[in-house]
Amino acid sequence: MSTCCRLHVTVRTARGLFVSRRHTRLCGHLPLSQSLSTGTPLRNDFFKDLESQFSVMRKKASDALPGSSWSPLQINSNLPPERADIVIVGGGVVGWSIAYWLKQKERVRGGVKVLVVEKDLTEHLGVLNEDPVDLQFNQSGYLFLASEEVAHIMEENYSTQRNAGAKVSLLSPTQLKEKFPWMNTDGVVLASHGLENEGWFDPWTLLNAFRRKALSMGVIQCCGEVTDLKYTTSRILSADGDEMDLRRIGSVKVQMPNSLEYQPVECAIVVNAAGASSARLPEMLGIPLPVEPRKRYVYVVHCPDGPGLDTPFLVDYSGVYFRREGLGGNYITGMSPEEGEEPDTSNLEVDHQFFEDKVWPRLASRVPAFEKLKVTSAWAGFYDYNTLDQNGIIGMHPLINNMYFATGFSGHGLQHSPAVGRSVAELILDGDFTTLNLSGLSFRRVLAQEPMLERNIV
């Protein structure tokens, strides 16, 4: 079965005239294994002819309105292809990791056309003839502090980590003070310090490493937003004999930025890696997803007399955290708000009073040198917060048979992205996890309302 998608844009000219533009495309359904043509030459000829007509119209408008900067609608030359095998919605580090691993794996099984759609390109793995990627990894480790109330949880976590081969040590308050004399250890009963292969790195560099490598391998990038889905519905019976509707997506509608123009992209598979906006896609199919945006603030402070170069990433049991940011007495700090005090997510404005009231008192209590500091900059961002258990959701929903999910990481997507990308690529191309078994992060726990909670995390 084929569907007809029509674009109709109407523009009012300076003289009150109207110009109507229609573009009709025929979309069929092709299997993943079939080579897909973009139809680019035909579309380019259409747009070239249309653009020449608009050029004449713009010149007439300019002559009629000398000195005016007004111009009729421009033709968007950056439309995505009309067809792709796999559409990844979301160009963050998880989306680009999935794109890279898909191309890495498909080298031995023929071409797969992968399209990454990202509405905000301001959000790359070595490329031939380019400098090696430097993630600026700082191996100062994480230092978690535990009060008497949660010390037993830290001991359990320590045993799990050691059994998995992690180099972690437990410190008493006395040992902690000897190792980090700049710290006030009041209230601390136990501390856990990572000794090897643990620390922090530059997230922007990692994202662009995946992106650049994936693009060099043939992944297509598009700046736009998926605003609609075309799908079919089939009635099926569950194991209990209940009737259910099974959805299958045939195409996605990609809206161009700052434009009325859009492109329907026919596809065999959709990957939902849209981060904080992930719930919008399954909602178009009538399927709920327990992921929502949660705003978090990050503050950069300057304190010349603060902790030195051996400073770890410290996570206090009060919820406040900080780490060194480069040299020269700069630090990054913040904390999550209480559940009932979540900030407004309609904007990315920073609440500086939150630092004054919540962050700074706890920070200065743990590190007395931070009594004297200056906030030099700050920013806000969104977590893709999984309201069930703050853990990622990976795999397919049982009622959407060609949408894969990689979302809900609740602030840990950066750390998980290399493994998640590889695992989702395996699910798509191999049909199962073959390297790491991440089935515990599937939709099964969401549908059964059985959260998989972690403890002592930030």
C-alpha positions as CSV (number, residue, x, y, z in Angstrom):
1,M,0.0,0.0,0.0
2,S,1.3,3.5,-0.7
3,T,0.4,6.8,0.7
4,C,0.5,10.3,-0.8
5,C,2.2,13.1,1.2
6,R,1.6,16.7,0.0
7,L,3.4,19.9,1.0
8,H,1.4,23.1,0.5
9,V,2.9,26.4,1.4
10,T,1.2,29.8,0.8
11,V,3.1,33.0,0.9
12,R,1.7,36.6,0.9
13,T,3.8,39.0,-1.3
14,A,4.3,42.7,-0.8
15,R,1.6,43.5,-3.3
16,G,-1.0,41.4,-1.6
17,L,-0.7,38.5,-4.1
18,F,-0.5,34.9,-3.1
19,V,1.9,32.2,-4.4
20,S,1.0,28.6,-3.9
21,R,3.5,25.8,-3.9
22,R,2.5,22.1,-3.9
23,H,4.9,19.2,-3.8
24,T,3.5,15.6,-3.9
25,R,5.5,12.5,-3.2
26,L,4.6,8.9,-3.4
27,C,5.8,6.8,-0.5
28,G,5.9,3.0,-0.6
29,H,7.0,0.5,2.0
30,L,10.4,-1.2,1.5
31,P,12.1,-3.8,3.7
32,L,15.2,-3.0,5.7
33,S,17.4,-5.2,3.5
34,Q,16.4,-3.5,0.3
35,S,18.5,-0.7,-1.1
36,L,16.7,2.6,-0.9
37,S,17.0,5.4,-3.3
38,T,16.6,9.0,-2.2
39,G,15.1,10.3,-5.4
40,T,17.5,13.3,-5.1
41,P,18.0,14.2,-8.8
42,L,14.2,14.5,-9.4
43,R,13.7,16.6,-6.3
44,N,16.7,18.8,-7.0
45,D,15.4,19.5,-10.5
46,F,12.1,20.5,-9.0
47,F,13.6,22.8,-6.4
48,K,16.1,24.4,-8.9
49,D,13.1,25.3,-11.2
50,L,11.1,26.5,-8.2
51,E,14.0,28.5,-6.8
52,S,14.6,30.3,-10.1
53,Q,10.9,31.3,-10.1
54,F,11.3,32.6,-6.5
55,S,14.5,34.5,-7.5
56,V,12.5,36.5,-10.1
57,M,9.7,37.1,-7.6
58,R,12.2,38.3,-4.9
59,K,13.8,40.7,-7.4
60,K,10.4,42.2,-8.3
61,A,9.6,42.6,-4.5
62,S,13.0,44.2,-3.9
63,D,12.4,46.7,-6.8
64,A,8.9,47.4,-5.4
65,L,10.2,48.0,-1.9
66,P,13.6,49.7,-2.2
67,G,15.6,49.5,1.0
68,S,13.4,46.7,2.5
69,S,15.0,43.5,3.8
70,W,11.8,41.5,3.2
71,S,12.1,38.4,1.1
72,P,9.6,35.6,0.3
73,L,10.1,32.1,1.7
74,Q,13.5,30.6,0.8
75,I,13.8,27.0,-0.5
76,N,15.4,24.7,2.1
77,S,18.2,22.8,0.4
78,N,18.9,20.7,3.5
79,L,15.9,18.4,3.5
80,P,16.5,14.8,4.7
81,P,16.2,12.0,2.2
82,E,12.8,10.7,1.3
83,R,13.7,7.2,2.5
84,A,16.1,5.7,5.1
85,D,16.4,2.2,6.6
86,I,16.8,3.5,10.1
87,V,15.8,6.9,11.5
88,I,17.4,7.9,14.8
89,V,15.4,10.7,16.5
90,G,17.9,12.6,18.7
91,G,21.4,13.7,17.9
92,G,22.8,13.6,21.5
93,V,25.6,11.4,22.6
94,V,23.4,8.3,22.8
95,G,21.9,8.8,19.3
96,W,25.3,9.3,17.7
97,S,26.7,6.3,19.5
98,I,23.9,4.2,18.1
99,A,24.6,5.6,14.6
100,Y,28.3,4.8,14.9
101,W,27.8,1.2,16.1
102,L,25.2,0.6,13.4
103,K,27.7,1.6,10.7
104,Q,30.5,-0.2,12.4
105,K,28.5,-3.5,12.5
106,E,27.0,-3.2,9.0
107,R,30.4,-3.1,7.3
108,V,30.2,-6.9,7.0
109,R,26.6,-7.1,5.9
110,G,26.0,-4.5,3.3
111,G,24.8,-0.9,3.3
112,V,22.2,0.4,5.8
113,K,21.0,4.0,5.3
114,V,21.0,5.7,8.7
115,L,19.5,9.1,9.3
116,V,20.0,11.1,12.5
117,V,17.4,13.9,13.1
118,E,18.3,16.5,15.7
119,K,16.3,19.7,16.2
120,D,19.2,21.5,17.9
121,L,22.7,21.0,16.4
122,T,24.3,23.0,19.2
123,E,24.1,20.3,21.7
124,H,33.2,12.5,17.1
125,L,36.4,8.4,17.6
126,G,39.2,9.0,15.3
127,V,38.7,9.9,11.6
128,L,41.3,9.2,8.9
129,N,43.8,12.1,8.5
130,E,42.6,13.9,11.7
131,D,44.2,14.2,15.1
132,P,43.4,11.4,17.6
133,V,40.4,12.2,19.9
134,D,41.4,13.6,23.3
135,L,38.5,13.3,25.7
136,Q,40.6,15.2,28.4
137,F,40.0,12.3,30.8
138,N,41.0,13.2,34.4
139,Q,41.5,10.1,36.5
140,S,41.0,11.7,39.9
141,G,38.3,9.2,40.8
142,Y,34.9,9.6,42.5
143,L,34.7,10.0,46.3
144,F,31.3,9.2,47.8
145,L,30.7,10.1,51.4
146,A,28.2,8.2,53.6
147,S,26.5,9.0,56.8
148,E,25.7,6.5,59.5
149,E,22.2,6.0,58.0
150,V,23.5,4.8,54.6
151,A,26.9,3.4,55.4
152,H,25.6,-0.2,55.1
153,I,24.5,0.5,51.5
154,M,28.0,1.8,50.7
155,E,29.5,-1.4,52.1
156,E,27.2,-3.5,49.9
157,N,28.0,-1.5,46.8
158,Y,31.7,-1.8,47.6
159,S,31.4,-5.6,47.6
160,T,29.6,-5.6,44.3
161,Q,32.1,-3.3,42.7
162,R,35.1,-5.3,44.0
163,N,33.6,-8.6,42.8
164,A,33.2,-6.9,39.3
165,G,36.9,-6.0,39.3
166,A,36.6,-2.3,40.1
167,K,39.6,-0.8,42.0
168,V,37.7,0.9,44.9
169,S,38.8,1.5,48.5
170,L,36.8,2.2,51.7
171,L,38.1,5.0,53.9
172,S,37.3,5.7,57.6
173,P,36.9,9.3,58.6
174,T,40.5,9.3,60.0
175,Q,41.9,8.0,56.7
176,L,39.7,10.4,54.8
177,K,41.1,13.4,56.7
178,E,44.7,12.2,56.2
179,K,44.2,11.8,52.5
180,F,42.2,15.0,52.0
181,P,43.1,17.4,54.8
182,W,41.0,20.2,53.2
183,M,37.8,18.3,54.1
184,N,35.6,18.6,57.1
185,T,34.6,15.0,58.0
186,D,31.9,15.8,60.5
187,G,29.0,13.4,60.0
188,V,30.9,11.1,57.7
189,V,31.0,7.5,58.8
190,L,32.5,5.9,55.6
191,A,33.8,6.9,52.2
192,S,34.3,5.1,48.9
193,H,37.1,6.2,46.6
194,G,37.7,5.0,43.1
195,L,41.4,4.4,42.5
196,E,41.7,3.5,38.8
197,N,40.0,4.3,35.5
198,E,37.5,6.6,37.1
199,G,37.0,10.3,36.8
200,W,35.6,12.7,34.3
201,F,36.0,13.8,30.7
202,D,34.7,16.4,28.3
203,P,31.2,15.4,27.1
204,W,31.2,17.7,24.1
205,T,34.3,16.0,22.8
206,L,32.8,12.5,23.1
207,L,29.6,13.5,21.4
208,N,31.4,15.0,18.5
209,A,33.8,12.1,18.3
210,F,30.8,9.8,17.7
211,R,29.2,12.3,15.4
212,R,32.3,12.9,13.2
213,K,33.1,9.2,13.0
214,A,29.5,8.3,12.1
215,L,29.3,10.9,9.4
216,S,32.6,9.7,7.9
217,M,31.1,6.3,7.7
218,G,28.1,7.5,5.7
219,V,25.4,8.4,8.3
220,I,23.2,11.2,7.2
221,Q,22.5,14.2,9.4
222,C,19.4,16.4,9.4
223,C,18.6,19.5,11.4
224,G,14.8,19.2,12.0
225,E,12.2,17.8,14.3
226,V,10.0,14.7,14.0
227,T,6.5,16.1,14.5
228,D,4.3,13.2,13.3
229,L,4.4,9.5,12.5
230,K,2.5,7.5,9.9
231,Y,1.7,4.0,11.1
232,T,-0.6,1.0,10.7
233,T,-2.4,-0.9,13.4
234,S,-3.0,-4.6,13.7
235,R,-5.2,-6.4,16.2
236,I,-3.4,-9.3,18.0
237,L,-4.1,-11.6,21.0
238,S,-2.0,-11.7,24.1
239,A,-0.9,-14.9,25.8
240,D,-3.9,-14.4,28.1
241,G,-6.3,-14.0,25.2
242,D,-6.7,-10.3,25.5
243,E,-7.0,-8.2,22.3
244,M,-4.3,-5.6,21.8
245,D,-3.3,-3.1,19.0
246,L,0.1,-3.6,17.5
247,R,1.6,-0.5,15.8
248,R,4.1,-0.4,12.9
249,I,5.6,2.9,11.8
250,G,5.8,3.5,8.0
251,S,7.3,7.1,7.9
252,V,8.2,10.0,10.0
253,K,7.4,13.7,9.3
254,V,10.6,15.9,9.7
255,Q,9.7,19.5,10.1
256,M,12.4,22.0,9.0
257,P,13.6,24.6,11.5
258,N,12.0,28.1,11.2
259,S,10.0,27.0,8.2
260,L,6.6,25.7,7.1
261,E,8.4,23.1,5.0
262,Y,8.6,19.4,6.0
263,Q,9.8,16.1,4.6
264,P,8.2,12.7,5.1
265,V,10.9,10.1,5.5
266,E,9.9,6.5,4.8
267,C,11.7,4.1,7.1
268,A,11.9,0.5,8.3
269,I,13.0,1.3,11.9
270,V,12.8,4.3,14.2
271,V,15.2,4.7,17.2
272,N,13.9,6.9,20.0
273,A,17.0,8.6,21.5
274,A,15.3,11.9,21.9
275,G,16.4,12.4,25.5
276,A,14.2,14.6,27.5
277,S,11.7,14.8,24.6
278,S,11.4,11.0,24.1
279,A,7.9,10.7,25.4
280,R,6.5,12.7,22.5
281,L,7.1,10.0,19.9
282,P,5.2,7.1,21.6
283,E,2.5,9.5,22.6
284,M,1.8,10.0,18.9
285,L,1.0,6.3,18.8
286,G,-1.1,6.3,22.0
287,I,1.7,4.7,24.1
288,P,2.8,6.3,27.4
289,L,6.5,6.5,28.3
290,P,7.6,7.3,31.9
291,V,10.3,9.8,30.8
292,E,10.0,13.5,31.3
293,P,12.4,16.5,31.3
294,R,13.9,17.5,34.7
295,K,15.9,20.8,34.8
296,R,19.2,20.8,36.6
297,Y,21.6,23.7,37.3
298,V,25.4,23.5,37.1
299,Y,27.5,26.3,38.7
300,V,31.1,27.2,38.0
301,V,32.8,28.8,41.0
302,H,36.2,30.3,41.6
303,C,38.0,29.7,44.9
304,P,41.8,30.3,44.9
305,D,42.3,28.6,48.2
306,G,40.1,25.6,47.4
307,P,41.3,21.9,47.1
308,G,44.2,21.2,44.8
309,L,45.0,19.0,41.9
310,D,44.3,15.8,43.7
311,T,40.7,16.7,44.2
312,P,38.3,13.8,43.3
313,F,34.7,14.1,42.1
314,L,33.2,14.4,45.6
315,V,29.6,13.4,46.2
316,D,28.3,14.3,49.6
317,Y,25.5,12.4,51.3
318,S,23.6,15.7,51.5
319,G,23.3,15.6,47.7
320,V,25.8,18.3,46.8
321,Y,28.7,17.5,44.5
322,F,31.8,19.3,43.1
323,R,34.9,18.6,41.1
324,R,37.8,20.6,39.9
325,E,37.4,22.3,36.5
326,G,40.8,22.8,34.9
327,L,43.4,24.8,36.8
328,G,43.4,28.0,38.6
329,G,40.9,27.4,41.4
330,N,37.8,26.7,39.3
331,Y,35.2,24.1,40.3
332,I,31.9,22.8,39.0
333,T,29.2,22.1,41.6
334,G,25.4,21.5,42.0
335,M,22.8,19.2,43.4
336,S,19.4,17.9,42.5
337,P,16.3,19.6,44.1
338,E,13.9,17.8,46.4
339,E,11.1,15.9,44.6
340,G,8.5,18.5,45.5
341,E,10.7,21.4,44.4
342,E,11.4,20.5,40.8
343,P,12.0,23.7,38.8
344,D,10.0,24.9,35.8
345,T,11.0,23.1,32.6
346,S,9.5,25.6,30.1
347,N,12.8,27.4,29.9
348,L,16.5,27.0,30.6
349,E,16.9,29.9,33.0
350,V,19.3,29.4,36.0
351,D,18.0,29.9,39.5
352,H,20.9,31.6,41.3
353,Q,19.0,31.7,44.5
354,F,19.0,27.9,44.5
355,F,22.8,28.0,44.8
356,E,22.6,30.6,47.6
357,D,20.1,28.6,49.6
358,K,20.8,25.0,48.9
359,V,24.2,24.4,47.3
360,W,26.6,26.8,48.9
361,P,25.7,26.1,52.6
362,R,26.3,22.3,52.1
363,L,29.4,22.9,50.0
364,A,31.0,25.2,52.5
365,S,30.1,22.9,55.4
366,R,32.0,20.1,53.7
367,V,34.9,22.2,52.4
368,P,35.5,25.2,54.7
369,A,37.6,27.0,52.0
370,F,34.4,27.3,50.0
371,E,33.1,29.8,52.5
372,K,34.8,32.3,50.2
373,L,34.0,31.7,46.5
374,K,32.6,33.5,43.5
375,V,30.1,32.1,41.0
376,T,31.7,32.9,37.6
377,S,29.1,31.2,35.3
378,A,26.2,28.7,35.3
379,W,24.0,26.9,33.0
380,A,20.9,24.7,33.0
381,G,20.1,21.5,31.1
382,F,17.5,18.8,30.9
383,Y,17.7,15.2,32.2
384,D,15.7,12.5,30.4
385,Y,14.3,11.5,33.8
386,N,12.8,8.1,34.1
387,T,10.1,8.5,36.8
388,L,9.9,4.8,37.5
389,D,13.5,4.1,38.6
390,Q,15.8,6.7,37.1
391,N,17.4,4.0,34.9
392,G,17.6,3.7,31.1
393,I,15.0,2.0,29.0
394,I,16.5,0.0,26.2
395,G,14.8,-2.1,23.5
396,M,11.4,-2.3,21.8
397,H,8.0,-1.7,23.3
398,P,5.9,-4.9,22.8
399,L,3.1,-2.9,21.1
400,I,5.4,-1.0,18.6
401,N,7.2,-3.5,16.5
402,N,9.7,-1.2,14.8
403,M,10.6,1.4,17.3
404,Y,13.6,0.9,19.5
405,F,14.1,3.0,22.7
406,A,17.3,4.3,24.2
407,T,16.2,6.9,26.8
408,G,15.5,7.6,30.4
409,F,19.1,7.6,31.7
410,S,18.3,10.4,34.2
411,G,21.7,12.1,33.9
412,H,23.8,9.0,33.2
413,G,23.5,8.8,29.5
414,L,27.0,10.2,28.9
415,Q,28.6,7.4,30.8
416,H,26.4,4.7,29.3
417,S,26.4,5.9,25.7
418,P,29.2,3.7,24.3
419,A,27.7,0.5,25.7
420,V,24.1,1.6,24.9
421,G,25.0,2.4,21.3
422,R,26.6,-0.9,20.8
423,S,23.8,-2.8,22.4
424,V,21.0,-1.1,20.5
425,A,22.9,-1.8,17.2
426,E,23.1,-5.5,18.2
427,L,19.4,-5.6,18.9
428,I,18.6,-4.1,15.5
429,L,21.1,-6.0,13.3
430,D,21.6,-9.2,15.3
431,G,18.2,-9.5,16.9
432,D,19.6,-9.8,20.5
433,F,22.3,-8.6,22.8
434,T,25.6,-10.3,22.0
435,T,28.2,-8.3,23.9
436,L,26.5,-7.1,27.1
437,N,23.1,-8.4,28.3
438,L,21.1,-5.3,29.0
439,S,17.7,-7.1,29.1
440,G,17.2,-5.9,32.6
441,L,16.7,-2.4,31.2
442,S,13.9,-3.5,28.8
443,F,10.3,-2.4,28.9
444,R,9.3,-5.5,30.8
445,R,10.0,-3.9,34.2
446,V,8.1,-0.7,33.1
447,L,5.0,-2.7,32.1
448,A,5.2,-4.8,35.3
449,Q,5.9,-1.7,37.4
450,E,8.9,-3.4,38.9
451,P,11.5,-0.6,39.3
452,M,15.2,-1.5,39.2
453,L,16.6,1.1,41.7
454,E,20.2,1.9,42.4
455,R,21.5,3.3,45.6
456,N,24.2,5.9,46.5
457,I,24.2,7.5,43.1
458,V,24.3,11.1,42.0
